[in-house]
């Protein structure tokens, strides 16, 4: 497997093909700690995206 962190980031960005997704899934199934780390990363990514989206909306509203 390529760098797991890079694969996770690419997965979260929707940039993996079906083969790469299967490879990542197999990697995560090998160790529950990997799966937990993946879930933590996915949650962090989701929260940061939401926060940045909210901040952008706030910035736009302040500019008016």
Kinemage of the C-alpha trace (Angstrom):
@kinemage 1
@onewidth
@group {chain A} dominant
@subgroup {mainchain}
@vectorlist {calphas} color= white
{ca unk a 1} P 0.000 0.000 0.000
{ca unk a 2} L 1.092 3.530 -0.663
{ca unk a 3} L 1.349 5.905 2.257
{ca unk a 4} L -1.755 5.225 4.405
{ca unk a 5} L -2.128 8.891 5.326
{ca unk a 6} L -2.047 9.924 1.688
{ca unk a 7} L -4.516 7.168 0.814
{ca unk a 8} L -6.844 8.328 3.590
{ca unk a 9} L -6.667 11.924 2.412
{ca unk a 10} L -7.305 10.881 -1.178
{ca unk a 11} L -10.252 8.750 -0.050
{ca unk a 12} L -11.787 11.640 1.880
{ca unk a 13} L -11.370 13.853 -1.188
{ca unk a 14} L -13.033 11.247 -3.397
{ca unk a 15} L -9.896 10.723 -5.472
{ca unk a 16} L -9.441 6.947 -5.160
{ca unk a 17} L -10.555 4.518 -7.811
{ca unk a 18} L -12.364 1.279 -6.902
{ca unk a 19} L -9.135 -0.715 -6.729
{ca unk a 20} L -7.525 1.793 -4.387
{ca unk a 21} L -10.632 1.890 -2.178
{ca unk a 22} L -10.527 -1.906 -1.921
{ca unk a 23} L -6.834 -1.730 -1.023
{ca unk a 24} L -7.509 0.841 1.692
{ca unk a 25} L -10.419 -1.180 3.065
{ca unk a 26} L -8.274 -4.327 3.235
{ca unk a 27} L -5.532 -2.373 5.004
{ca unk a 28} L -8.020 -1.057 7.574
{ca unk a 29} L -9.525 -4.510 8.199
{ca unk a 30} L -6.081 -5.889 9.109
{ca unk a 31} L -5.954 -3.953 12.376
{ca unk a 32} L -8.791 -2.378 14.384
{ca unk a 33} L -6.432 0.410 15.449
{ca unk a 34} L -6.036 1.392 11.829
{ca unk a 35} L -9.789 1.493 11.384
{ca unk a 36} L -10.179 3.646 14.499
{ca unk a 37} L -7.477 6.036 13.287
{ca unk a 38} L -9.219 6.237 9.914
{ca unk a 39} L -12.546 7.082 11.577
{ca unk a 40} L -10.876 9.746 13.729
{ca unk a 41} L -9.279 11.264 10.628
{ca unk a 42} L -12.569 11.197 8.735
{ca unk a 43} L -14.371 12.880 11.634
{ca unk a 44} L -11.651 15.524 11.940
{ca unk a 45} L -11.827 16.185 8.211
{ca unk a 46} L -15.603 16.512 8.398
{ca unk a 47} L -15.499 18.869 11.370
{ca unk a 48} L -12.800 21.050 9.818
{ca unk a 49} L -14.688 21.241 6.533
{ca unk a 50} L -17.838 22.265 8.392
{ca unk a 51} L -15.954 24.833 10.455
{ca unk a 52} L -14.313 26.359 7.410
{ca unk a 53} L -17.641 26.436 5.595
{ca unk a 54} L -19.270 28.202 8.546
{ca unk a 55} L -16.349 30.639 8.787
{ca unk a 56} L -16.600 31.412 5.085
{ca unk a 57} L -20.317 32.127 5.432
{ca unk a 58} L -19.618 34.369 8.421
{ca unk a 59} L -16.903 36.240 6.505
{ca unk a 60} L -19.223 36.773 3.560
{ca unk a 61} L -22.013 38.027 5.826
{ca unk a 62} L -19.636 40.453 7.584
{ca unk a 63} L -18.521 41.854 4.214
{ca unk a 64} L -22.060 42.959 3.379
